Amino acid sequence: MTPASRSNPACSLTRFLIEEQRGGHIGPDLRLLIEVVARACKRISIEVGKGALGGVLGDAGTPGSASINVQGEAQKKLDVIANDVLLEANAWGGHLAGLASEEMDHSMPIPDVYPRGNYLLLFDPLDGSSNIDVNISVGTIFSVLRCPEGVTVPEDEHYLQPGTEQVAAGYCTYGPNTTLVLTIGRGTHAFTLDREIGSFMLTTRGMRIPEETAEFAVNMSNQRHWEPPMQAYVGDLLAGTTGPRGKDFNMRWVASMVADVHRILTRGGIFSYPLDAKCAAKGGKLRLMYEANPMAFLVEQAGGAASTGRGRMLEVQPTGLHQRVPVFLGSRAEVAHAERYHREHDTGRSAAAATG
Ligand SMILES: O=P(O)(O)OC[C@H]1O[C@](O)(COP(=O)(O)O)[C@@H](O)[C@@H]1O
């Protein structure tokens, strides 16, 4: 993308959204919603940036009695701070009917002291919790759905829409720089926070994920817990030129989904958090509604693919607000390879079962 200059002034997020609205691609409410979420991310970026100086590191709750969220995880102080910032910012604007968060057991209708809008917002206020205290990139992930017609007080069931119904999705990474990555279904675009003027500025219009890749991201320490197709798939990646894939693969794992996916949107690769014996009972590790689906929408809009290993992520019919799924996303051809290993295993097994 041509760098910003006097002859090519940088485009702010506000200008980008106004131009999308003028083009009839989004309405004023959705534009306002995205602006409000972006402003909340700026505030969260400031809180995260304070680190130990701001006393924001460490677990929430009191020593000896950590506060545990609906996921059964000990909440970090910044998980709670980020959640509160997003709740406060989105309560009064009139663009939302309700919202749901990784940190809250159930969805929350907008209090009836405020006007309610037509959209539902789902978010992971601070993704990558295990990295918060060690100064590694973390982020906020969000997904926007329409509130079903005629529903004025939305409940959990009204959020259970497949990812194909998303009207917008994005994440904001808090790392060396703060970057907001957004889609409204017309490509995926990156905006970098200009800390001097306090505005998100368009730095990559139309991110594209290369079709092929030689880089994979997975938590290898879970290898012995993986299903056979995943063992075979990664085994062949590690075999490199001596194996059936005939080329060497590099590995990266930040353990912050936002950071791993941002790398893939920037230079390609495949990210996976497969089903394993440790998380099988829960259906996976990562959450469908506010981790897998928004990332899948962004990746598909950038020419990549997103799958459960056994089907398109965005077509999964949700059954619960905090439902978990296996995740494979990134370079289209590589995701197809991962799916092929699962398909061959499943058909082989069913073929074997058929022949007894
Ligand atoms: O600790 P592991 O097994 O490496 O898992 C890391 C994954 O878990 C997550 O941290 C889960 O997200 P939360 O931090 O929001 O719970 C992802 O960001 C990351 O990809």
The ligand as an SDF file (V2000), in Angstrom:
LIG
                    3D

 20 20  0  0  0  0  0  0  0  0999 V2000
   -1.8010  -22.1100   26.5180 O   0  0  0  0  0  0  0  0  0  0  0  0
   -1.9350  -22.7380   25.1790 P   0  0  0  0  0  0  0  0  0  0  0  0
   -2.3790  -24.1630   25.2180 O   0  0  0  0  0  0  0  0  0  0  0  0
   -0.6980  -22.5630   24.3830 O   0  0  0  0  0  0  0  0  0  0  0  0
   -3.1250  -21.9680   24.4520 O   0  0  0  0  0  0  0  0  0  0  0  0
   -2.9510  -20.6880   23.9440 C   0  0  0  0  0  0  0  0  0  0  0  0
   -4.2600  -20.2710   23.3230 C   0  0  0  0  0  0  0  0  0  0  0  0
   -5.1820  -20.0040   24.3630 O   0  0  0  0  0  0  0  0  0  0  0  0
   -5.5740  -18.6370   24.3260 C   0  0  0  0  0  0  0  0  0  0  0  0
   -4.7630  -17.9070   25.1780 O   0  0  0  0  0  0  0  0  0  0  0  0
   -7.0320  -18.6060   24.7780 C   0  0  0  0  0  0  0  0  0  0  0  0
   -7.4780  -17.4280   24.9250 O   0  0  0  0  0  0  0  0  0  0  0  0
   -7.7680  -16.6330   26.3250 P   0  0  0  0  0  0  0  0  0  0  0  0
   -6.4680  -16.1370   26.7570 O   0  0  0  0  0  0  0  0  0  0  0  0
   -8.7070  -15.5910   25.8760 O   0  0  0  0  0  0  0  0  0  0  0  0
   -8.3840  -17.5850   27.2810 O   0  0  0  0  0  0  0  0  0  0  0  0
   -5.3470  -18.2070   22.8790 C   0  0  0  0  0  0  0  0  0  0  0  0
   -5.1040  -16.8480   22.7300 O   0  0  0  0  0  0  0  0  0  0  0  0
   -4.1020  -19.0110   22.5000 C   0  0  0  0  0  0  0  0  0  0  0  0
   -4.0390  -19.2880   21.1330 O   0  0  0  0  0  0  0  0  0  0  0  0
  1  2  2  0
  2  3  1  0
  2  4  1  0
  2  5  1  0
  5  6  1  0
  6  7  1  0
  7  8  1  0
  7 19  1  0
  8  9  1  0
  9 10  1  0
  9 11  1  0
  9 17  1  0
 11 12  1  0
 12 13  1  0
 13 14  2  0
 13 15  1  0
 13 16  1  0
 17 18  1  0
 17 19  1  0
 19 20  1  0
M  END
$$$$
